[in-house]
Amino acid sequence: MALLLLFVIVLHLVTLAMLFIATMEKSWWAWGDIETSDLWHKCMFDNTTETWLCSSSNSESDWLQAVQALMILGVVFSSISFLIFLGQLFTMSKGGLFYLTGLSQIGAGMSVFAAALIFTFQHKDILQDNREPTLGHFGYCFIMAWACVPLLMLSGVLYVHLRKRA
């Protein structure tokens, strides 16, 4: 049982870290190695100084704001879920189930799923770029957000079925 508890805690912390990186890093959409775009910035690689020059994303797209809000909501739900879990772990009576923790984690999974789905289908409107969208591709943060969805759901289901023994 201790091994299962350790596995659930590690899974939760790994998905929380992945979710935070996917929300804050600068690669939701990439045009080769010279330009990237994320939820917050558009960055270009300057060859002369060999640094990334980033500017704030001034997009008025409602889709972008929805993706930003849903990703932040996912991070908040997952963080709160972990805090609830720690609280329940020390205060819950023997035999109790971690329903609130699991439902909060599933809520995080659903919000990240909605954000990734919106970005998948609305990336042309979100990016608002003159270039042909086929010249770019989804970046690693977008893929990481999609990878978080099943991990968040799995940990949420594990929490719902996890019973306190001692």
C-alpha positions as CSV (number, residue, x, y, z in Angstrom):
1,M,0.0,0.0,0.0
2,A,2.9,2.4,0.7
3,L,4.2,1.7,-2.7
4,L,0.9,2.7,-4.3
5,L,0.8,5.8,-2.2
6,L,4.3,6.7,-3.3
7,F,3.4,6.1,-6.9
8,V,0.3,8.3,-6.7
9,I,2.3,11.1,-5.1
10,V,5.1,10.9,-7.7
11,L,2.5,10.8,-10.5
12,H,0.8,13.8,-9.2
13,L,4.0,15.8,-8.8
14,V,5.2,14.8,-12.3
15,T,1.9,15.8,-13.9
16,L,1.9,19.1,-11.9
17,A,5.4,19.9,-13.1
18,M,4.6,19.0,-16.7
19,L,1.4,21.1,-16.5
20,F,3.3,24.1,-15.2
21,I,6.0,23.8,-17.9
22,A,3.4,23.4,-20.6
23,T,1.7,26.6,-19.4
24,M,4.7,28.8,-19.0
25,E,7.3,27.7,-21.6
26,K,7.6,29.2,-25.0
27,S,6.8,26.5,-27.6
28,W,3.1,25.9,-28.3
29,W,3.7,26.6,-32.0
30,A,7.1,26.7,-33.8
31,W,8.3,27.8,-37.2
32,G,11.5,25.9,-37.5
33,D,14.2,26.9,-35.1
34,I,13.9,30.6,-35.6
35,E,10.5,31.5,-34.2
36,T,8.1,30.2,-31.6
37,S,4.8,31.2,-30.1
38,D,3.2,30.3,-26.9
39,L,0.2,31.4,-24.8
40,W,2.0,34.5,-23.6
41,H,4.8,35.5,-26.0
42,K,6.0,35.4,-29.6
43,C,9.8,34.8,-29.8
44,M,12.3,35.2,-32.6
45,F,15.9,33.9,-32.6
46,D,18.3,36.7,-33.4
47,N,21.3,35.3,-35.2
48,T,23.6,38.3,-34.6
49,T,23.3,38.1,-30.8
50,E,22.4,34.4,-30.7
51,T,19.5,35.1,-28.2
52,W,15.8,34.8,-28.2
53,L,13.9,38.1,-28.5
54,C,10.4,37.8,-27.1
55,S,7.5,40.2,-27.2
56,S,4.2,40.0,-25.3
57,S,1.4,38.4,-27.3
58,N,-1.0,41.2,-27.9
59,S,-3.6,39.0,-29.5
60,E,-7.2,40.0,-28.9
61,S,-8.3,36.5,-29.7
62,D,-11.0,35.2,-27.4
63,W,-9.7,31.7,-28.2
64,L,-6.2,32.6,-26.8
65,Q,-7.7,34.0,-23.6
66,A,-9.8,30.9,-23.2
67,V,-6.8,28.6,-23.6
68,Q,-4.8,30.8,-21.1
69,A,-7.6,30.7,-18.6
70,L,-8.1,27.0,-18.9
71,M,-4.4,26.1,-18.6
72,I,-4.1,28.3,-15.5
73,L,-7.3,26.7,-14.1
74,G,-5.7,23.3,-14.7
75,V,-2.6,24.3,-12.7
76,V,-4.7,25.7,-9.9
77,F,-6.9,22.6,-9.7
78,S,-4.0,20.3,-9.7
79,S,-2.2,22.3,-7.0
80,I,-5.3,22.5,-4.9
81,S,-5.8,18.8,-5.4
82,F,-2.3,18.0,-4.0
83,L,-2.9,20.3,-1.0
84,I,-6.3,18.6,-0.4
85,F,-4.6,15.2,-0.6
86,L,-2.0,16.1,2.0
87,G,-4.7,17.5,4.3
88,Q,-6.9,14.4,3.8
89,L,-3.9,12.1,4.3
90,F,-3.3,13.5,7.8
91,T,-6.9,14.3,8.9
92,M,-9.1,11.6,7.3
93,S,-10.3,8.7,9.4
94,K,-9.3,5.1,8.5
95,G,-11.2,3.7,5.5
96,G,-12.0,7.1,4.0
97,L,-11.8,7.7,0.3
98,F,-10.0,10.7,-1.4
99,Y,-13.1,11.8,-3.4
100,L,-12.4,15.5,-3.2
101,T,-8.8,15.1,-4.3
102,G,-9.8,12.9,-7.2
103,L,-12.5,15.1,-8.4
104,S,-10.2,18.1,-8.3
105,Q,-7.6,16.3,-10.3
106,I,-10.2,15.2,-12.8
107,G,-11.3,18.8,-13.1
108,A,-7.7,19.8,-13.8
109,G,-7.6,17.1,-16.6
110,M,-10.8,18.3,-18.1
111,S,-9.7,22.0,-18.2
112,V,-6.4,21.0,-19.8
113,F,-8.2,18.8,-22.3
114,A,-10.5,21.7,-23.2
115,A,-7.5,24.1,-23.6
116,A,-5.5,21.7,-25.8
117,L,-8.6,21.0,-27.9
118,I,-9.3,24.7,-28.4
119,F,-5.7,25.3,-29.4
120,T,-5.8,22.3,-31.8
121,F,-8.8,23.5,-33.7
122,Q,-8.4,27.3,-33.4
123,H,-4.6,27.7,-33.7
124,K,-4.9,29.7,-37.0
125,D,-7.1,32.3,-35.2
126,I,-5.0,32.3,-32.1
127,L,-1.7,32.8,-33.9
128,Q,-3.1,35.5,-36.3
129,D,-0.1,35.3,-38.5
130,N,0.3,36.2,-42.2
131,R,2.4,33.2,-42.9
132,E,1.0,29.9,-44.1
133,P,0.2,27.7,-41.1
134,T,1.5,24.7,-42.8
135,L,5.0,26.1,-42.5
136,G,4.9,25.7,-38.7
137,H,4.1,22.9,-36.4
138,F,2.9,22.3,-32.8
139,G,5.6,22.7,-30.3
140,Y,6.7,20.5,-27.4
141,C,4.6,22.4,-24.8
142,F,1.4,21.7,-26.8
143,I,2.4,18.0,-26.9
144,M,3.2,18.1,-23.2
145,A,-0.3,19.6,-22.4
146,W,-1.9,16.7,-24.4
147,A,0.3,14.2,-22.5
148,C,-0.9,15.7,-19.2
149,V,-4.6,15.0,-19.9
150,P,-4.5,11.2,-19.5
151,L,-2.0,11.4,-16.6
152,L,-4.3,13.8,-14.8
153,M,-7.3,11.6,-15.4
154,L,-5.4,8.5,-14.3
155,S,-4.3,10.1,-11.1
156,G,-7.8,11.4,-10.5
157,V,-9.3,8.0,-10.9
158,L,-6.6,6.5,-8.6
159,Y,-7.4,9.1,-5.9
160,V,-11.1,8.3,-6.1
161,H,-10.4,4.6,-5.6
162,L,-7.6,5.1,-3.1
163,R,-8.7,4.2,0.5
164,K,-6.9,5.3,3.6
165,R,-5.6,2.3,5.5
166,A,-3.9,3.6,8.6
